[in-house]
Amino acid sequence: MNVQYITDDNGKTTGVFIPISDWNGLKSKYRNINEESSIPESHKEVVRSRMAEYDKNPEMGLDYDEVMTELKSE
């Protein structure tokens, strides 16, 4: 897939360009890709709660690479 990233003047990625042939391939593979899905409010509230807890205790966060290494070793 020949994806091109669009950046602003500061170098921050602001978008992605996918060639139409690749997009059509994705639509064939993932039939519901054009459908918008909604997240239940109860799920959003769980995420908000966890984010608030993390903001209070950022040291509780785990290092991604360490967690992945541990999971792979199990």
Beta strands, then each sheet from edge to edge (+ up, - down):
strand 1: 4-7
strand 2: 13-17
sheet 1: 1+ 2-
end
